[in-house]
Amino acid sequence: MKEQEIGYISNYFGNIEVAIIEMTKGTLEAGDTVHFKGKTTDFTTTVSSMQIEHEQVEKVKKNDSLGLKVSEKVRKTDKVFKVID
Protein backbone atom coordinates (compact mmCIF):
# COMPACT_ATOMS: atom_id res chain seq x y z
CA MET A 1 0.00 0.00 0.00
CA LYS A 2 1.71 3.16 -1.22
CA GLU A 3 1.06 6.52 0.37
CA GLN A 4 1.75 10.13 -0.55
CA GLU A 5 1.93 12.83 2.11
CA ILE A 6 -0.60 15.51 1.14
CA GLY A 7 -0.91 17.72 4.21
CA TYR A 8 -1.28 18.09 7.95
CA ILE A 9 -3.91 18.75 10.60
CA SER A 10 -4.13 22.42 11.61
CA ASN A 11 -7.16 22.07 13.90
CA TYR A 12 -9.70 19.56 15.21
CA PHE A 13 -13.22 20.15 16.44
CA GLY A 14 -14.08 17.20 18.69
CA ASN A 15 -17.70 18.20 19.27
CA ILE A 16 -18.49 17.77 15.55
CA GLU A 17 -15.59 15.35 14.73
CA VAL A 18 -14.16 17.54 11.97
CA ALA A 19 -10.45 17.81 11.12
CA ILE A 20 -9.07 20.88 9.37
CA ILE A 21 -6.47 19.79 6.81
CA GLU A 22 -3.93 22.10 5.20
CA MET A 23 -3.04 20.66 1.79
CA THR A 24 0.70 20.92 1.08
CA LYS A 25 0.80 18.86 -2.14
CA GLY A 26 -1.29 16.70 -4.43
CA THR A 27 -5.07 16.44 -4.68
CA LEU A 28 -7.83 14.75 -2.72
CA GLU A 29 -11.26 13.68 -3.98
CA ALA A 30 -14.40 12.19 -2.46
CA GLY A 31 -13.94 8.42 -2.37
CA ASP A 32 -10.18 8.57 -1.76
CA THR A 33 -8.68 6.80 1.26
CA VAL A 34 -6.61 8.88 3.67
CA HIS A 35 -4.25 7.81 6.45
CA PHE A 36 -3.76 9.99 9.54
CA LYS A 37 -0.45 9.47 11.33
CA GLY A 38 0.92 11.18 14.42
CA LYS A 39 2.47 10.50 17.81
CA THR A 40 -0.71 8.80 19.07
CA THR A 41 -2.81 8.83 15.88
CA ASP A 42 -2.80 6.03 13.28
CA PHE A 43 -5.94 5.21 11.28
CA THR A 44 -7.34 5.27 7.76
CA THR A 45 -10.73 6.41 6.51
CA THR A 46 -12.54 6.99 3.24
CA VAL A 47 -13.32 10.58 2.29
CA SER A 48 -17.09 10.93 2.16
CA SER A 49 -17.54 14.69 2.27
CA MET A 50 -15.23 17.70 2.30
CA GLN A 51 -15.98 21.37 2.83
CA ILE A 52 -14.16 24.62 2.15
CA GLU A 53 -15.67 27.65 3.92
CA HIS A 54 -18.84 25.61 4.70
CA GLU A 55 -19.34 24.79 0.99
CA GLN A 56 -19.39 21.16 -0.15
CA VAL A 57 -16.56 20.32 -2.59
CA GLU A 58 -15.68 17.16 -4.54
CA LYS A 59 -11.97 17.83 -5.02
CA VAL A 60 -9.25 19.83 -3.26
CA LYS A 61 -5.68 20.68 -4.26
CA LYS A 62 -2.42 22.07 -2.90
CA ASN A 63 -2.81 25.19 -0.71
CA ASP A 64 -6.49 24.46 0.05
CA SER A 65 -7.70 24.34 3.65
CA LEU A 66 -10.58 21.93 4.11
CA GLY A 67 -12.83 20.44 6.73
CA LEU A 68 -13.16 16.66 6.77
CA LYS A 69 -15.44 14.53 8.94
CA VAL A 70 -13.35 11.90 10.77
CA SER A 71 -14.24 8.84 12.84
CA GLU A 72 -11.42 9.18 15.39
CA LYS A 73 -9.65 12.01 17.20
CA VAL A 74 -6.77 13.68 15.36
CA ARG A 75 -4.28 16.19 16.71
CA LYS A 76 -2.63 19.35 15.42
CA THR A 77 0.45 18.59 13.28
CA ASP A 78 -0.64 14.98 12.56
CA LYS A 79 0.39 14.13 9.01
CA VAL A 80 -2.19 13.27 6.34
CA PHE A 81 -1.38 10.74 3.61
CA LYS A 82 -3.38 9.76 0.52
CA VAL A 83 -3.44 5.98 0.01
CA ILE A 84 -2.55 5.10 -3.58
CA ASP A 85 -3.75 1.74 -4.95
C-alpha positions as CSV (number, residue, x, y, z in Angstrom):
1,M,0.0,0.0,0.0
2,K,1.7,3.2,-1.2
3,E,1.1,6.5,0.4
4,Q,1.8,10.1,-0.6
5,E,1.9,12.8,2.1
6,I,-0.6,15.5,1.1
7,G,-0.9,17.7,4.2
8,Y,-1.3,18.1,8.0
9,I,-3.9,18.7,10.6
10,S,-4.1,22.4,11.6
11,N,-7.2,22.1,13.9
12,Y,-9.7,19.6,15.2
13,F,-13.2,20.1,16.4
14,G,-14.1,17.2,18.7
15,N,-17.7,18.2,19.3
16,I,-18.5,17.8,15.5
17,E,-15.6,15.3,14.7
18,V,-14.2,17.5,12.0
19,A,-10.5,17.8,11.1
20,I,-9.1,20.9,9.4
21,I,-6.5,19.8,6.8
22,E,-3.9,22.1,5.2
23,M,-3.0,20.7,1.8
24,T,0.7,20.9,1.1
25,K,0.8,18.9,-2.1
26,G,-1.3,16.7,-4.4
27,T,-5.1,16.4,-4.7
28,L,-7.8,14.7,-2.7
29,E,-11.3,13.7,-4.0
30,A,-14.4,12.2,-2.5
31,G,-13.9,8.4,-2.4
32,D,-10.2,8.6,-1.8
33,T,-8.7,6.8,1.3
34,V,-6.6,8.9,3.7
35,H,-4.2,7.8,6.5
36,F,-3.8,10.0,9.5
37,K,-0.4,9.5,11.3
38,G,0.9,11.2,14.4
39,K,2.5,10.5,17.8
40,T,-0.7,8.8,19.1
41,T,-2.8,8.8,15.9
42,D,-2.8,6.0,13.3
43,F,-5.9,5.2,11.3
44,T,-7.3,5.3,7.8
45,T,-10.7,6.4,6.5
46,T,-12.5,7.0,3.2
47,V,-13.3,10.6,2.3
48,S,-17.1,10.9,2.2
49,S,-17.5,14.7,2.3
50,M,-15.2,17.7,2.3
51,Q,-16.0,21.4,2.8
52,I,-14.2,24.6,2.2
53,E,-15.7,27.7,3.9
54,H,-18.8,25.6,4.7
55,E,-19.3,24.8,1.0
56,Q,-19.4,21.2,-0.1
57,V,-16.6,20.3,-2.6
58,E,-15.7,17.2,-4.5
59,K,-12.0,17.8,-5.0
60,V,-9.3,19.8,-3.3
61,K,-5.7,20.7,-4.3
62,K,-2.4,22.1,-2.9
63,N,-2.8,25.2,-0.7
64,D,-6.5,24.5,0.1
65,S,-7.7,24.3,3.7
66,L,-10.6,21.9,4.1
67,G,-12.8,20.4,6.7
68,L,-13.2,16.7,6.8
69,K,-15.4,14.5,8.9
70,V,-13.3,11.9,10.8
71,S,-14.2,8.8,12.8
72,E,-11.4,9.2,15.4
73,K,-9.6,12.0,17.2
74,V,-6.8,13.7,15.4
75,R,-4.3,16.2,16.7
76,K,-2.6,19.3,15.4
77,T,0.4,18.6,13.3
78,D,-0.6,15.0,12.6
79,K,0.4,14.1,9.0
80,V,-2.2,13.3,6.3
81,F,-1.4,10.7,3.6
82,K,-3.4,9.8,0.5
83,V,-3.4,6.0,0.0
84,I,-2.6,5.1,-3.6
85,D,-3.8,1.7,-5.0
